[in-house]
Amino acid sequence: MANNNLLPNGCLLFGINAIMNWFRNRRIRKYNRQARGVEERKVISPDILFPTNAYYNGIIISGGVQNDRLLLSNQIINNLKSLNHPLIILHTGNGVLENIVARNQIGVVINDRHPVLDCFDGLEFDEILHIVTNTCNSRYGMETTARYILQIAYELTVSRGRSPYFYWLEKCPYLNLNTLISERLKNGMITQDKANQLSSLLSAGQNESPKIDTFFSDIKAKIQNISVKDPKTTKPYGIVSAIENRQILCIDIKSSANIMLMELVANSLQVAMNRGLQFSLMLDSIAFANNALFLSILGQATSTQIITLSDDLYALLGAREDIFATLVGRTDKVIVYSHSSNASCEKWSMYLGQYDKIDIANNRMAGWFQSNRWAASAHHGQTETFVREVKVKPEQIRGLMPNEAFVYDSDVGNLIQATVK
């Protein structure tokens, strides 16, 4: 009588397949972890994320709560101070950020309680002209001859031994320059030759006087809460002069909707770049996406470190794909905390990268066959295919715990997940 052990042999084959699949799956899981390339750390400190001697071309900190972002901005600000690197900070009422700067006299805070801004401090005439004629110029439509009117105000200010601060140029009677020139000549403050020169300039540019007068009246109203009240008694600070002197300046602009102030800042930064100065610009919850001039300046600032902090950068940019791509494209280090917006989570998920993952599909065939007697037959197999998958899923970003973040360093190409504290 034949001895058939098909059923036991089938069980043995099943066991061997199971063992082989276990080892194969283990190898595949290891490969997928390595291919995904996300390093998991329990805790990482700000000084490890931003070492004192390190410099990054751009930094983005998005998501989480304000304390998360302040912890890192504190480290960044102190690092730049230790490197003697100039920094301009723009924010909207962030008192804690101001305290970081004010502590131990790290820098100068400018707000409505400490109004010391003079946007023309340390500027040459052509630089002042650039700011005046390029700040909201579409509103005033100044012609090239506006230069002559501003030159008169500049020279009359300097002739009195005064620095050409905004404070003095704003007070100039642009609609009565002819009378002012005559008074200065009569008082012996200018010579007849100088008076003739200034009168000639006035004749050439007098149609621009009302435009410049309106400009100064409007901009004074927009920045008077942070402008120095009297440079004779209070030391003024300007954006360009602060950069030149390697200082840290923290300015409360109150609202990103203050277009004139935003463009005034943008043009001041342009002057600094034209001088070839290197500096860092920190933007704390500043909505600049709809300000074409500010965007243009940021696009030109290739040698400037742009640091942006926001509870949701993608939303702050108005979900503008082009601006988001430009900004992250020039950023070395990105810290992504939890976000509540699905669109933002998906955007950051795509930014943090993709990898080729091995996907496993299990195949099983079973049945009965007869050979002298009925016996069971079973076959188990696996199919492996490569699929493109994001390294960090949107739900993983949304589900980050307090203080937890994904940190991407594009300079070295590593991605970590850790609690930052």
ABEGO torsion letter per residue (X at the ends): XBBBAAAAAAAAAAAAAAAAAAAAAAAAAAAAAAAAGBBBBABBBAAAABBAABBBABBBBBEEBAAAAAAAAAAAAAAAAAAGBBBBBBBBGBAAAAAAAABGGABBBBBAABBABBAABGBBAAAAAAAAAABGAAAAGBBAAAAAAAAAAAAAAAAAGBBBBAAAAAABBAAAAAAAAAAAAAAGABBAAAAAAAAAAAAAAAAAAAAAAAAAAAAAAAAAAABBABAAABBBBBAAAAAAAGBBBBBBAGBAABAAAAAAAAAAAAAAAAAGBBBBBBBBGBBAAABAAAAAAAAABAABBBBBBBABAAAAAGGBAAAAAAAAAABABBBBBBBABAAAAAAAAAAAEBBBBBBBBBBBBBBBBBBGBBBBBBBBBBBBBBBBBBABBAAAAAABBBGBBBBBBAAAGBBBBBBBX
